[in-house]
């Protein structure tokens, strides 16, 4: 858990450990495998899944708002070769103003 929190704090120094913990719990088994614990921002299908499953189903945001949030996070994490799924999801939720709803 501390590794996830430390990674999120690279992008949001005030990251809430409880919210990061909820995202880790939500992702569950996906975090056990290195490949599924990372987000491939160069894969359009991967980003579509993030928009559908995370933005749409979990956060209740679709369309242009979801697209813009995911695009913004892709730019924020552009320099990071290994984009943690926990960090990516946290930053998308923050971009959408939905951290308090997790």
WOKAHU-V440397 format. One record per pair of residues at least 4 apart in sequence whose C-alpha atoms are under 6 Angstrom apart, sorted by the first residue. I is the first residue (numbers start at 1). J is the second residue. D is the distance in whole Angstrom. If there is no record, write none. Layout:
[[I J D] [I J D]]
//
This chain:
[[2 6 6] [8 87 5] [9 13 5] [9 15 6] [30 36 5] [30 37 6] [31 37 4] [37 85 5] [38 83 5] [38 84 5] [38 85 5] [39 83 5] [39 85 5] [49 53 6] [50 54 5] [51 55 5] [51 66 6] [52 56 5] [53 57 5] [54 58 5] [55 59 5] [55 61 5] [55 66 6] [56 60 5] [56 61 5] [56 62 5] [61 66 6] [62 66 5] [64 68 6] [69 92 6] [69 95 6] [74 78 6] [85 89 6] [91 95 6] [93 98 5] [93 99 5] [94 98 6] [94 99 5]]
//
